[in-house]
């Protein structure tokens, strides 16, 4: 598994062939992919998997893509997650409606898969900077994803791969509360079975490492909810 947890994409597309093409190409780019074929399923999977990006078809059975986008952008917990809207509607009025609903990008069908992958990466740079080698800073902690180095107040911190992925997850979104299940999905992956108590063990190791030079504990335990940085 890579030093930084793989970014995840929720693909919401009711046409099986297009859904498979999107999933195949996104996985080839190194993304973890979750797929949904209806609006209702998408909303459930969004809550369960906390994806980094949503690729969302406008026309869906049940809840429409435009309505899903509206709900995500109205919710403080999900409004920062980029939404790329896919639609056969090419008129300017439709593009404007999609963007005004909160979509971060709008791609007209039929689209170039290469171009769509580039647009996904562009959005990823904003929400998962560690995955593209950006240096992250929080208070006196610095994480360099490219060199796999962490320092605090200038002193180097030695972290194992799992603790490094945990810290990068926290530092990409300071203040956000992550549940144990969300951390398991982000850091270990959905296909690997790990007991939720394992999260607590690694959080403990991360806290110990960050405090090895006398610094305070920057990780906050939110009773009944999970953990947050700051």
C-alpha positions, 0 to 999 in steps of 0.5 A: 500500500502506498505511503499516502492513502489512495484517493477514493471516487464515488461514480454514480452512473445508471448505464452499466457500460459507462459505469464500468468504463469509468471504474476501470479507468479510474482504478488504472489511475490509482483511485479506489472506486465505489459505484452506484447506479441510482441516486438513493444508492449513491446517498447511502454509499456517500455516507458509508465511504466518505469519498474524496470526489463524486462523478455524478450523472445528471439523469438517474432513476429515483433521486436525480443527479442534480438533486444529489448535488444540491443535497451534498452542497447544502450539508456542511459535512459534504459541501467541500467534496468536489462533484463532477457532473456528467450530462448529455445536456449541452445547452448553456442553460443546463451547464449554468444550472448544474454549476449553480447547484454546486457542481465543481465541474460539468462534463458533456456526454459523450466525453473524452475519458482522458479529459475526464481523468485530467479533470478528476486529478485537478479536483483532487489537487484541491482536496487531497494535496498529499496524493500529489506530493504537496507539503502539508502544514498544521501548527508546528507539524510538517508532512512532506508526502513526496519525501515521506518525512514528518517534522514537528518544531523542526525535529524529525518524527519517525512514523510507520506507514499506517501512522503516516497515512493516518496523519496525512488524512488528518492534515488534509482536512484539519478539524474534520471529525473522522469516524473509525469506519471512515478511517478504516476505509481511507487508510486500510481500504474497503477490501481489507478487514480490520477491526475498528479497535485497530484504529485506536491502537494506531491513533495511540502510536501516532499520538506517542510519536508526535509527542516524542519531543515534548509537543502537546497532543494535536489529535482530538477524540470526539466521544461517540464520533471519532477523531480529529486533528485540532 
